[in-house]
Amino acid sequence: MPAGARPYPNVWAGSKNRTPYGSADRLAQRGFKLKTMKAANLYAPGDLRVEAVPMPEPAAGEVLVKVKACGVCGSDISRVMETGTYHFPTIPGHEFAGEVVELGPGVAGITPGSRVTVVPLIPCKACQYCGIGAYHLCEHYSYLGSRADGAFAEYVKGPAANLLPLPEGVDFALGAMTDPAAVALHAIRKLGIDAGDRLAVFGVGPIGAFALQWAKIVGVRETIAVDIFPEKLQIAHDLGADLCVDGSQDDPLGVIQEHTGGTGVERALEFAGHPVTQEQSILATAKRGACVWGGISHQGLNLSAKAVDAILRKEMTITGSWNSSFAPLVSDWEKTLIYMGQGKITAGNIISHRLALEAIRETFAMMLARKQYFNKVMFFPEM
């Protein structure tokens, strides 16, 4: 550092490349030494760059976390490659776990070095839904990885209230999947499962695979996994699915009807997010049964006359499921971590790719084009 220059450790939280004293680039030219980190910055849809950026500084009530593992959510693919985030540049990534390294002003009860996962949704705590603890339905929320910088980086900051400790024995990769596992539990809890019910899960990617495990925990008699990728069906089988149906080779409705003696399943989950499987989930459900949709399709849905007739004549219930709960007493996140700590919710072989952050650009291009099989893609910034 030039003589007379002084270190300036962090940039102003209000701007990507600015400090209270000017741009980071200009300060560097004047001899200030800035703390930087490696991150994947999204400048426009499809324009993802791994570069050195100023390290975030935790404000009051916030904590700085060193990211150990960050997974790719299905929503990340379209967000990074097609639709973009809410401002540019933004660091994406919201499914992560890491180690606490710094506490912001006023934070107590958290020890640096703690192993944690972080709820990415930051509720306003002021709207009517926050008032009843339905933070996942908040009307004015922020979100790490889309509205605020996320965890495809060496470090990320977030509210101390959103941190949850990882149980002993839960590694960072599994901890980074608390989010999809909690999303699966949120949907399972909406099904109203009775002991002895049969459940069909349409779409057994990471969330569907976790749903199969939750179903057995809450008392389902049989689970039926439906997908078009044999690799995912093999994972479902390894995780305990009783019947696996390859929708690219067989008719799922015919197989389910034959397996259930023509009655259908009492409960169905749709996580593929496709009009075909949405209709199949209706037709596969038994009379007075329940179906929950959690897959994001971004498509319209024109139900056949047969499907509409089935909804009416079977007096079935169709419910949407969005994100997961993390308010006290009803926290899907806390329950997920309890069962992960007991070894009852596991990743199995769900993680298909373990990669360094430098591979993120070509990996997202691969996922968008589906050039090869992938399931849960996990990045490790320290790799």
Phi, psi and omega in degrees: 000134183302151180301137179087346179282158180230148181290142172235101196289330188218157178267164178294134184295343185279356183208151184295322188225032181231150172246175175296349184247011180129184182290151179298322180297317182292322178296321178297319178297329181274002174101003177285140179259112183263143172282128180235167176217165176274134180207158173261110184258130178262117182262338178190163178307123181087351182255082183251122186235129173274120186206171175275127179230159177299140177290142176288153178241122182295129176274185179303130179082003182248165180225143174263129183241132172277117187285125178259328179205139177218122182266162177265119173279153177303326179291336180296328186296309179291325181296315183284322190261340187230305188269330182085174178261189187277347174200163181231147351283157177223143173270113179284183175103118182225355177257097188210165174217155182188202186235131179292129181240339182205141179253136174282170180304136176084358180275128178225160177083005178238132183257127173307138185098350179295142177270124188219161161243164188226128173292122185282339182280127181249100185285156180285336182064016182235336183283173184295329181284321173298328180298334178253013177082008178271064185299329182291348177252014182307139183273346185222047186275161165250170185206125178295130177098353177219314177260337175225161182300139183251211198247014168279065188197170178286330181221152175213146175251151179200168180297136177301328181294343182267358181277141174227132181288143176279132177295157176301135180093348176267113182282174185294325181295315177292320178301326178291346179258014174300322181301300180298328178293324177290324176299319178296316179297319179303317179290318180302319183292338178280347184284338183064046186293135170257151177304132179095354177293155172254143183233132171251130178248117180264109184099100184245051165289201183305313183293316178298323179294321176292324179299322178299321179290317179299322183301318179292324180297321184270002170111015177291141180284314181220147174239138179239122181259130180236127178200172178251002179250115182299331179296319179289324178293327177294319177297317178301317178298316181295332179273002172110007178299137184279332180214132179242131184238122178273104183293346177278346183243328185233163176274108183303322181294317179296317180295316181293318179297319179294318183293328183260009180070026176090358184271333187088179181266148179291331183223145178220145176237138178242111179239004179283333181067046182222140180305326181296311182285334175297315178292320179300322181296327177292310185290338181276349186274140182284170176302137181060023179271181182227143179228133178242132178254124178235351181282138180267120184254329186054031181228159172284170181218114175255100182287143176291161177300325180295320180290317178298317178299322181295319179301317182286306188290331179270356182047046183270163180248131174243126184232140173273151178228128185232124174056221183205161180268141175222015174287154178306146178077330181241020187287113173295329180293312182296318179295322178299314181294326176300312184285332172295317179297332178273357180078014182267341171243116185232165178276340184053229176253029183297325180286115181263335183225131173240110193228157171282157183298332181297342181268008191290322184296308181291333179291318177295323176297320177297316182293321179297317182276351184051051182285341178207168179292137170212155176233255174271117177265128185236130177254142181237100185302337179275351184291000000 
